[in-house]
Amino acid sequence: MNMQITSSTYIRKLNFSILRKLSDFLDPDDRWKEVIVLIMKPSGEPRYTQIEVRRFASLAKQGESPTIDFLTNWGTTNATVGELVDILKSNKLLAAAALLLPEPASEVLPQAENDRNTPTIEFEPQSWPLPVCPNPQPEKPAETAEPDSTGYLSFLYHELMDITGNFDDRPTSEGGNRLGEGGFGTVYKGFVNNLPVAVKKLSPEEDILADELRLQFPFSLFLKHPNLVDMVGFSCDGQYPCLVYVLMDNGSVLDRLACMEESPPLSWSTRCLIATGSARGLDYLHNNHHVHRDIKSGNILLDDQFVAKISDFGLTRASPTRSSVTMQTERIVGTRAYMAPEALRGEITPKSDVFSFGVVLLEIISGLPPVDENREMPCLMELRYEIEDEDEDLTLEGFVDKKMRDAGMAQVERTYTLACQCLEDRKVKRPTIKQVHFIPIIQIKIWI
């Protein structure tokens, strides 16, 4: 189906065939460089540094297109065809401009990202069972809640209010019950039969609730693995539907790497176990034909033994054929600092999870956050270009988290190499998560 292009069409929505035709105009004689130097941030500064321009240029030596790569990258900022055409015309690249807008087109305001009327062809597993909301019942304490037909505890909403201090929004560090923000809702701490639990109070938006309940509940019902979080029960008789999970005592990998709440730094051996466990959990998902779509350090939780458990399955998708083939959606979701190029174009593929896992490996090595606006290159994944550039001061040794005392550079180098393989721009060049799992780089023996 041909796509109607207007000046307000997002660049990220352009078909690959259009990008390929643009590259035919701009790749020869490096005409793309005349375009990229005129792309500015809202502050008026150039969006791309010389290091980034050199990285795009290096793609030509690999037989790839710098034009397609930088347009895909720029498209993640919601840049429009009109902006691109203005730059093309200012450089008198009229043939390339005419390819996009052959004649004056009426201006149409860009469609909002969260427009509920946006068509989508992504699979929705309608046949999966949902928890049946109970009819009003006599009040009973949470400690006596009984499993329903699914085998999970069915809670009344007021019971969850009781065990979370009426959903006390003060952080736990200040005596409240709020653990943080999860996908689609806020997470609170509570106790059921003396078991610490995490209660996720889902967001009130109807479309989000439908997604969350339709995905997270059946996901937890059918898929069980030591490296996935365990669900305890649910509630859907009150103002907000809730999901109840076993509480992970050591929080998220993101918080532990940042030593939040004055927690001690993670040792290299513990970080390797976390990487291994995360890879195993992700391998299990892919073996069962599921793509997580939001793998990140904030969604990898740690129990009291620092066993990694993947959480937040609200964006997880399964293919209608139950096979791990690439699907397409117009609803772009995920966390941008972890998203693969194809994910930003709406593709759903297991290789996108592998890309995100590569970012997590960089976090494990460096202890740095995935995004830091104070860095010259805010996204962590981009720092690898500085490490590989001999003209830059950053080295792998300087990249390693100084808070670790037991890291051997040989192991760090192998893990860094694996991370870079996961972060290949072209998905066909990335390993599968099973290949990552069985690479002995992160399967080390623990020493005392």
QUIRA-V908435 format. One record per residue. N is the residue number from 1. RES is the residue in one small letter. SS is DSSP state (H for helix, E for strand, L for the rest). Layout:
# QUIRA-V908435
n = <N N>
res = <RES RES>
ss = <SS SS>
This chain:
# QUIRA-V908435
n = <1 2 3 4 5 6 7 8 9 10 11 12 13 14 15 16 17 18 19 20 21 22 23 24 25 26 27 28 29 30 31 32 33 34 35 36 37 38 39 40 41 42 43 44 45 46 47 48 49 50 51 52 53 54 55 56 57 58 59 60 61 62 63 64 65 66 67 68 69 70 71 72 73 74 75 76 77 78 79 80 81 82 83 84 85 86 87 88 89 90 91 92 93 94 95 96 97 98 99 100 101 102 103 104 105 106 107 108 109 110 111 112 113 114 115 116 117 118 119 120 121 122 123 124 125 126 127 128 129 130 131 132 133 134 135 136 137 138 139 140 141 142 143 144 145 146 147 148 149 150 151 152 153 154 155 156 157 158 159 160 161 162 163 164 165 166 167 168 169 170 171 172 173 174 175 176 177 178 179 180 181 182 183 184 185 186 187 188 189 190 191 192 193 194 195 196 197 198 199 200 201 202 203 204 205 206 207 208 209 210 211 212 213 214 215 216 217 218 219 220 221 222 223 224 225 226 227 228 229 230 231 232 233 234 235 236 237 238 239 240 241 242 243 244 245 246 247 248 249 250 251 252 253 254 255 256 257 258 259 260 261 262 263 264 265 266 267 268 269 270 271 272 273 274 275 276 277 278 279 280 281 282 283 284 285 286 287 288 289 290 291 292 293 294 295 296 297 298 299 300 301 302 303 304 305 306 307 308 309 310 311 312 313 314 315 316 317 318 319 320 321 322 323 324 325 326 327 328 329 330 331 332 333 334 335 336 337 338 339 340 341 342 343 344 345 346 347 348 349 350 351 352 353 354 355 356 357 358 359 360 361 362 363 364 365 366 367 368 369 370 371 372 373 374 375 376 377 378 379 380 381 382 383 384 385 386 387 388 389 390 391 392 393 394 395 396 397 398 399 400 401 402 403 404 405 406 407 408 409 410 411 412 413 414 415 416 417 418 419 420 421 422 423 424 425 426 427 428 429 430 431 432 433 434 435 436 437 438 439 440 441 442 443 444 445 446 447 448>
res = <m n m q i t s s t y i r k l n f s i l r k l s d f l d p d d r w k e v i v l i m k p s g e p r y t q i e v r r f a s l a k q g e s p t i d f l t n w g t t n a t v g e l v d i l k s n k l l a a a a l l l p e p a s e v l p q a e n d r n t p t i e f e p q s w p l p v c p n p q p e k p a e t a e p d s t g y l s f l y h e l m d i t g n f d d r p t s e g g n r l g e g g f g t v y k g f v n n l p v a v k k l s p e e d i l a d e l r l q f p f s l f l k h p n l v d m v g f s c d g q y p c l v y v l m d n g s v l d r l a c m e e s p p l s w s t r c l i a t g s a r g l d y l h n n h h v h r d i k s g n i l l d d q f v a k i s d f g l t r a s p t r s s v t m q t e r i v g t r a y m a p e a l r g e i t p k s d v f s f g v v l l e i i s g l p p v d e n r e m p c l m e l r y e i e d e d e d l t l e g f v d k k m r d a g m a q v e r t y t l a c q c l e d r k v k r p t i k q v h f i p i i q i k i w i>
ss = <L L L L L L L L L E H H H L L H H H H H H H H H H H L H H H L H H H H H L L L E L L L L L E L L L H H H H H H H H H H H H L L L L H H H H H H H H H H L L L L E H H H H H H H H H H L L L H H H H H H H L L L L L L L L L L L L L L L L L L L L L L L L L L L L L L L L L L L L L L L L L H H H L L E L L L L L E E L L H H H H H H H L L L L L L L E H H H L L L E E E E E L L E E E E E E E E L L E E E E E E E E L L L H H H H H H H H H H H H H H H H H L L L L L E L L E E E E E L L L L L L E E E E E L L L L L E H H H H H L L H H H L L L L L H H H H H H H H H H H H H H H H H H H H L L E E L L L L L H H H E E E L L L L L E E E L L L L L L E E L L L L L L L L E E L L L L L L L H H H L L H H H H L L E E L H H H H H H H H H H H H H H H H H L L L L E L L L L L L L E H H H H H H H H H L L L L L L L H H H H L L L L L L L L L H H H H H H H H H H H H H H L L L L H H H L L L H H H H H H L L L L L L L L L L>
